[in-house]
């Protein structure tokens, strides 16, 4: 696959309970499935999309919300060294909007993310 510049890049850390304010963003029939801490906020896989909340500025009061419908994901790849101490795992998403890189820290399980993406994309196309 040709290397392309990512339009967005996120880092997922450990799995967390779904933040309460994410529920305000959900549409009828949509439920949260799994949430992960990011560097400044959270990323939540729902039954319909990936919602990434990104606190902005020094105070973190300004919040930018990204909503990626699973139907826009055309392909994804996961990469890791396979070792217990792997800190360089990453997921790449090729979407209708462009290329997105998601880095994972040691606390985020790459196989869990791969499974969530498989479930989400293959059930929502």
C-alpha positions, -999 to +999 in steps of 0.1 A: +000+000+000+013+034-009+023+057+020+000+086+024+001+115+048-025+112+076-051+139+078-057+131+114-037+113+141-049+101+175-033+081+203-055+057+223-043+048+258-063+025+281-099+014+279-121+035+302-158+037+311-178+056+285-178+093+295-212+105+305-213+134+281-209+111+251-245+100+256-256+135+246-241+129+212-258+096+204-287+093+180-318+071+184-308+034+184-271+042+189-253+028+220-216+030+232-196-002+229-161+008+242-142+039+251-105+047+253-086+075+270-068+097+245-040+122+251-065+151+259-099+134+260-116+102+248-125+080+218-157+060+219-167+032+195-205+031+192-228+008+173-227+033+144-195+053+145-162+063+162-166+095+182-133+113+192-135+141+217-104+164+217-100+191+244-084+222+229-064+251+243-046+255+276-077+252+297-092+223+277-127+240+278-130+241+240-139+206+228-136+195+192-156+164+183-148+141+154-175+117+142-164+089+118-192+067+106-181+031+101-196+032+066-169+056+055-140+032+065-128+015+033-099-004+048-078-006+079-045-022+090-031-029+125+006-032+132+026-043+163+058-061+171+038-089+189+058-086+221+046-080+256+064-047+258+053-034+224+048+003+226+046+010+189+013-005+179-008+015+154-039+013+134-043+029+100-077+038+086-084+046+050-116+064+048-137+083+023-124+115+040-088+105+039-061+086+059-062+084+097-034+071+119-042+059+154-013+051+177-018+028+207+001+030+240+009-001+260-025+002+279-046-002+247-050-038+234-044-038+196-064-071+191-094-055+209-092-025+186-089-047+156-119-068+167-140-036+173-131-023+139-139-056+122-173-058+140-181-022+133-171-020+097-184-054+086-217-049+103-223-013+091-216-016+054 
